[in-house]
Amino acid sequence: MPKQRRETVQIPLDLGHRTALGRRDFIAAPGNENALLWIDRWPNWPAIGLSLYGSPGCGKTHLAEIWLARSGATRVTAMALRGRNAADIISDATTLVIENIDASVPEHTLLHLYNLIGERGGHILFTALDAPARMDFRLPDLLSRLRAMPAILIADPDDMVLGAAIRKMFEDRQLPVGEEIISFLLARMERSFSAARSIAAEIDRLALAEQRQVTIPLARLALAEVERR
């Protein structure tokens, strides 16, 4: 009696990948070089605070990681400031990163943090979608401090920068991708690093699930999946 053929199913396993966020991995370009200069200029900042702002995925987190490595700062999200005492948040820290600041942050807590870090001779790095001084804060003392600190815009990437970023994302995932794929994606994708990350992750998932090389049909399918979300 002939043996029945057993079908094998390839199940993709999420083994993770290395996202490099060090200083040498940062892709410097006209849209972000001023922000990088300010990070490298620390601790010689003219104010206690410095703000980096721009659209999602523009590179704020990477620059914050570079500064964290240099300064040994404590990191907190703006959401985590709600309902907490400022002194408990930072303990004895002299440097602080506050990510994703917006006008919903408790103003007295933010002011207290700013003053505490200033009294200790330290610095605060803010990341945000917009310059904090333009947000709808009402506390005069807080507004005066936010307006006095540098606010550095990180511009959206152009084709050269976005292409370099996509190549790096594929290299981080150890996924060989030809230049024709990069050109195909650049002509069709949203102009942001966050979109590039989503597309790279989806291409990686599809290539692993289907046990195939990255081709233009696979890239087209990945784009459609990302756009559908």
N, C-alpha and C positions, 0 to 999 in steps of 0.2 A: 504494500500500500504506500503510495508516494507521500512523502512528508508535506504537510501544509506549510506554505510560506508564511512566515511571521513578519508582519509589518513593523518597522521600527519608527518611532516618532521622536523627532529631535525636540527636546524641551529646553528652551533658552534659560540659562542660569544667570542671574544678576550677580556677577563676581566683583562688581564695582570697578572704578577706574581712578587714576590719580589726577586730580585737578591741581595743577601747579599754580600757586598764587604767591610765589616769591618775587623778589626784586628783579632777578635776571629773566624771569618769565613774563614780565610786563611788556606789552607791545606799545612802545612810545610812538606817538603820532601827533600831528599838529593840533588835533582836537583835545588831547589830554596832556600835552607836554608841560603846560603851565601848572596843572595840578600836581604832576610828578615833581616839578621843581620846588613847589611849596612843601611837599612831603620830605624831599631831600634837604630842604632848608632847616627843618626842625633840628634843634630847639630854638633857633633864632627866628621865632615868629613875633610879629609886632603886637599881638594881642593874646589873651588867654585862649581864645577859641579860633578855630578855622573850620569853614564849611566847604564840603565838596558836594555839588549838586548836579543833577542831570537825569535823563530818562532811565527807566529800568534797564539794567544790563550794560550800562555805559562804561563800567569799570570802577565804580565807587568802592565796591567791596574789595576788589583787588588792591587798590591803593590803601584802604584801611588796614588790610592784612600786612602790607609792607610797613606801615607805620606802627602797627602793633608789635611786629617783630623787632623794630628798632627801639621802641619806647617802653615795651613791657606793660602797655596800658591794660586797664580793665575795660571789658566790652559789655555794653548793655543796649538792648533795643528800646526805642521810644515807648513801645507798648508796655514794657516791663517797668516803666517809671510810674505807672498809675497806681495810686494807693500805697506807695512805699515812701519811707523816710529816706531823704537824700544821703544822710550819713551811713545808713545801713547798706545802701547801694554800692558805695565806693570804698567803705572801710578806711584803710590808710593809704589808698591809691593817690598818686600825684598826676597820673595821666589817664585819660578816659576817652573811649570811643562811644558815641551815642548814634546808633544807626536808625535810619528811616524816621527822622524827626518830622513832625507835622504839628498843626495848630491844636491837635487834641491832647498834646502833652500837658500835664499839669504845670502851669506857669510858675507857681511858687517853688515847686520841686526843681524845675529846670534852673531857676534863678539861684536857688540854694546850692545846687551842684556847681554852677559856674563860680559862685563866690568861694565855695570850699576849695575847689581846685586852684583858684587864684591865690587864696591865702597860703596854699602850700607851694606856690611857685611853679605850678604845673600847667598842663595844657589839655584842652578838649578838642577832639576831632568829631565834627558832625557830618553825617551823610543824609541827603534829602533829595526829593524830586525838584524842589525849588529853593531859592535862597531863603534861609530862616527869617531874615529881616523883612521879607515880603509876605510872610505868613500872618494870619489873623490873630496875633498875640496882642494883648491889651495892657499888660503890666508895664508901666513906663520904664522901670529900672531894667527889666529884662530886654525890652526893645532897644534901649540905649546900648546894651552890651552886644546884642546881636548885630546892630548896625555898625558897631565899631570894629567888628572882626572881619577878616577877609572872607569872601564867598567866591569860590572858584567853580566856574561852569566847566563840565566835561561834555564836549559836543558828541553827537552821534557819529559813529564811525563811517568813513568813506569806504570805497571798494577795496583800496589797498589794505587798510587796517582790518576791515571785516574779513577779507580773504586770508590775511595772516592769522587772524583769530580762529577761523574755521580750521585751518591747517593744524594749528596748535591743539585744538580740541580733539581732532582725529588722532594726532600723535599721542595725546594723553591717554586715549583709549586703545592705543597700539593698533589702529585700524588703517590699513593702506588705502589711500584715496588718490586718484589721478587728478591732474589739473583740469581736465574736462568736466569733472564733477564739481569742482570748486566754481568754475565759470558758470555752470548750469545753475547752481544754487544762488550765486550772487545776482543773477539776472532775474530771479523770481522771489527771493525771500524778503521778509521784513528787515528793515535796516537797524538791527540792534543785536548786541551780544547775547541777550536773553533768548532771542529767536534762534540765533546760531547754536546755542547750547541745546535747545529743545530739538532742533533738526539733527544735530550730531548724535544725540541720545537715541532718537528714533531710527536713524540710519544704522547705528550700532545694533539696536534691538532687532531690526529686520534682518540684517546680515547674519546675525547669530542664529536667529530662529530658522532662517531658510538655508543656512550653511552655504552662503554664496558670497561672491565678491561684490563690492559696491559698484553698481552700474547706474547709468542714467535712469532706466526704468525703476530701479529700486529707490534712487534719490527722489524721483517724481512721486512715488508712492509715499515716501516719508514726508515730503512737503504737504501732500494732501491730508495725511493723518494729523500733522501738526496744525494745519489750518482748520481742521474739523473740530478741534478741541475748544 
